[in-house]
Amino acid sequence: MRLLAASLLLLTAAPALADSQLPPADYAYRQLPDSRQEAEAKALMETLRCLVCQGQSIADSDAEMAGDMRALVRRRIAAGERPEQIRAWLIGRYGNWVSYAPPVQPLTWPLWAAPALLVAAGLWLARGRFRRRPR
């Protein structure tokens, strides 16, 4: 019985231990001193998806990994890299999914074609549904 109680306590304590106890990265919540560089970094961060939240950009997310990605973007911008280079590096590391605007490639054609195909199918169904029938 004691073993069962100890196991249950460990299972319920596991999520509490999952969060890192490390301090946030330097530029996770601090802006760059140069306002032009900060504007470039902010514009880039708004186009990158948080890998933890999946529905937010790294600029909006409070996830620890998003903070690390914000710090990385700001450090690289401060070092003189262009936003396109940073985006390419992040896509190379995390895949096209990290970007809100994935490139058009044979693998992503269904993603780009699906809205047009769905609208066409809806119009075709509506045409058949609303066609006047002879009396």
Buried (B, 14 or more C-beta within 10 A) or exposed (E): EEEEEEEEEEEEEEEEEEEEEEEBBEBBEEBBEEEEBBEBBBEBBEBBBBBBBEEBBBBEBEBBBBBBBBBBBBBBBBEEBEBEEBBEEBBEEBEBEBBEEBEEEEEEEEEEEEEEEEEEEEEEEEEEEEEEEEE
